Amino acid sequence: MASAANANLNAVRETMDVLLEISRLLNTGLDMESLSICVRLCEQGINPEALSAVIKELRKASESLKVQTQPPLKLISSHCIYM
Amino acid sequence: MAHWSTFEKESERETKRLIRCLSGIEDEEDQNFQLALKFAWSNFKIYEKLVVHSDLQKAESWMRLTEEFLNSPLPNTDGEKTDAHYSILSLLLCLSGSPSNTDFTERPRLKEAEPEDKFDWAKYLMEGEDADMGPYPDTPEWSEEESEDDDSQQPISREDSGIQLDRTPQEDQDNANKTVPVTWTVGEPDARAWLEQHLVTPYWASHAPRFPHSLHLHSNLLNVWDQHLYNTDPLYLPEEKAFVTETQVIRETLWLLSGVNKHFIFQQHDGKVSVRSNVVVTHLTGNCLRSVLEHIAVYGQAVFRLQRFIDEVTGHSSEPGPPGTASTYGSKKASEPPFRTYQAFVWALNKYFTSFKEELTMIERELICNDETVTLSAVLERLSPHLAQIKVLHRVFCTGVAEVPPATPNVVRASHLLNTLYKAIIEYDSVGEASEQAVALLFSLWTETVRPYLEIVDEWIVHGHLFDPAREFIIQRNKDVPVNHRDFWYATYTLYSVSETVDSEEKLNDAASGSSGGDQASGGRQLTMVSFLKPVLKQIIMAGKSMQLLKNLDCKEAEKSQRASRDAERKSLHTLFLESVQSRLCSREESPADGMTEQQSTRRSLIKMQSIMARHLEIDDVHDPLLAINFARLYLEQSDFQECFSGGDFSVDRSSQSVTCQTFELTLRSCLYPHIERRYIECCGNLMKTLTKDYRLLEYLQAMRNYFLLEAGDTMYDFYTAIFDKVQEKESWQQPSFLNVQLQEAVGQRYPEDSSRLSVFLEPIDASRKKQPVNNLEVLTLSYKVPWPVDIVISSECQKIYNQVFLLLLQIKWAKYSLDTLRFSGTNVTKKLEGATAEEVKVKERVNQQIHRMCLLRVKLMHFVNSLHNYIMTRILHSTGLEFQHQVQEAKDLDQLIKIHYRYLATIHDRCLLREKVNFYDGAVTTSLTADAISCKEGSCLIESIDKMESDFKNCHMFLVTILNKAVCRGSFPHLESLALSLMAGFEQC
């Protein structure tokens, strides 16, 4: 039983390798980790077009996020009274 | 679709048929069908596209790979060429970005039969059997040349833990030419290898040799876990890892906390400490180690920030940071005076860190000794109180120092820092015993940080000199007002108060309101100036100003020298404060233990305080830090303190610590404020003594009363009768020369020293007031030249009020005078007309009757004027004057004296009915009456005029009596009672 499971694992691993090659060929910009997430999502029935739209959108958003700056500090002021 | 070629149409039709055949989906509208169709088309297209671009290799790869993929199983889906396969491909196609323009070469994939097993089974099985592998069997051979080069050229920086981050040999070669030659060299050629073998493997180098470790299952948790992940999750990717030992982790932790900048496990970017992501130990999973290390990194960062602040303030920042971050906290150019509050704070921080580093060194030494097992968690456990304290320190630092914007003036920074500390103490204090140590630490920090402030206060109230070059104290001297100016008392100092709620910077100038500026401003908004000084702020200001004034007065020489000799053995305010706190702690501890009575305990604490004082007197420098160190230790190591200071063997009562801390404000009240209070009383007492003794303040006050309030009756009588005589004679009297001569003559006889100070001048009054002859007198202005220090009390404003009273008195005197000198010529007329005709007799009788009425009226008027005169001279001026003299004797400081004087003048002014409202009635009455009297005298003895006068007088009199009665009945003016009674009596007789 264990060996059968092991064989299956290996087969899946190979599939992923093939998929990574395809991904590279198409220049998708996905690495192994994100690719495996995508595979899981697709298997769960997520619409691939929607998923691709999401990925593109997220990439854009994270780009613009890097440009943003910190808000300024609050001020402390002083008063003087002559005596 | 009309323009499609027949070929395309045909191929579409064929494709659809193919899909139908392959998938078995008949419905063309089905989502899956559409998906498949789209994939097929794009697939064809991609292939065609690649062929067209003559990327034949790619095209071939594409075909082969997709084929292979479609025939491979997916992790969670059974079967091949399922929907999931197609949707994945579709996703990739959607994401694809210009595949024809990128370089792609298919990588040969290893068709491994089994995943690579990182676990060394051979070793595992042979554990315990191999004896002679040597300590570092994995250490690779080092080529001779390379190690030699490296050895001689490796610089070791002071800040560095000795770990060079990820240096590739290439970089080393480059650096070798630039860097300064070595601080240490090891003679032997293979010294480095030797060091590595005997001290530490270079775990920081990439692809460092693995160290050996036990192959017991417990020390291989990481491998076991990795294996498990690998077996269960097909998508799991083993990462590159840097293996370290726990000892190395502990040592780096210790280094991080002691402020070393460069590490392997911890990395710094822009002041942020983070944990290197791929560091692992063999006996923990990566996540577990990471969570522990991240916890440490937080403290490391706190230490780093505090350390940087310390370096910046002390001015030896060894590592020039990026511009902008470097000089944010008051590390200034050399020309600027030092900002002492920050320096004191840094000094306190530094002291804490010294003890902390001692602790760290001790742990490291134990680690090196290798006598007992030291684990990371044990170290953290041991350091946990310190870490909690660092957290507190960092919190205080963040709110008190780091959050202050760069352009803030020093006074705001200083008071903000002190306030933050103060608030933090009170805040932690309220938690109770849970935060005892935090309170102890903060308290010692506060006592150190407050030192510059106390020193400034001390200098000010003892030497009268506000020495504050960095402008950090909440009170600052206005440079443009000299001491011997009459505004000195009012406008010399500026009190700054910090408000965090209001945005703009405001300056309130209330020079007129005297020195009670603080009270004035606090009405409107909540001000948060340095809160601990608030209760004694007034005393400090008074004492400081008095002292400065006193210094500038010519004191007696003897007193001066005496003071100078005393100053040598005098203790500073800060020292006194610390001593009081110590003695307070002693007495606190002892009373519950011994169960003594209050009196005994105070006596014993007094004896103890004496011994402590004696000990401190031995120390030459009063500002000896030893004292402060001991004091700080007192909280941290209570038992230690008892040995050091009290010498006795009291049972340590745990509650005693919290007792002292919980009543922080009470501590201040009993330990700091009394010293200031005492100093205040001393200073102000001295000033008052000097003013009254050397500057004859009381004599001047008496002189004012003498001349303005006519207390020197005979002198002033000479002066005003001369004027009245002139008026009587209908001669012109409004000549300054005449008036001054009269005044000088009158005064010179009895008070020759005042004759030069007194002068009279005329001031034209507005025409509206010139109705009655009596108003003519109002042009007179008496002035008395008051010399410098006394004119702070008797200001020109005061003289104005004095003058008003003087004029009123003069008017009454004049009314009295004219009534006194009133003679009716009627009597003479009767004598002359003796033996005349009946008609003449009749006329004469009428005249006599008129004269009689006139006499009656005159008497009534005299009664009225006399009662008014009596009322004012005795009832008001005399009794109020007595009260005033009494209060002056009791006045503690100059401000109080000024207030008393003002109050006295205001009272007189009020009671002389000069206040606007009352004046309205009474002024009219007196003037009309006296005017009547004058016109009487002029002899126009017409019946109508007499009637009119009588009725006028009656009306006025009645009016006044009613008003006064009302006032008396209301009870609001008890002093008016006598006047009302005497007038009433006069009225009833009418």
Interface residues (C-beta under 8 A of the other chain):
Chain A: N6 N8 L9 N10 A11 V12 R13 E14 T15 M16 D17 V18 L19 E21 I22 S23 R24 L25 L26 N27 T28 G29 L30 M32 E33 S36 C38 V39 R40 C42 E43 I46 N47 P48 E49 L51 S52 A53 I55 K56 L73 K74 L75 I76 S77 S78 H79 C80 I81 Y82 M83
Chain B: L35 I46 K58 S61 W62 L65 T66 E68 F69 S72 P73 L74 P75 N76 T77 A84 S87 I88 L89 S90 L91 L92 L93 C94 L95 S96 G97 S98 P99 N101 T102 F104 E106 R107 R109 K111 E112 A113 E114 P115 N231 P234 L235 L237 E403 V404 P405 T408 P409 V411 V412 H416 I475 N478 Y490 A491 T492 Y493 T494 L495 Y496 S497 V498 S499 E500 V502 D503 S504 E505 E506 K507 L508 N509 D510 A511 G514 S515 S516 G517 G518 Q520 A521 L527 I541
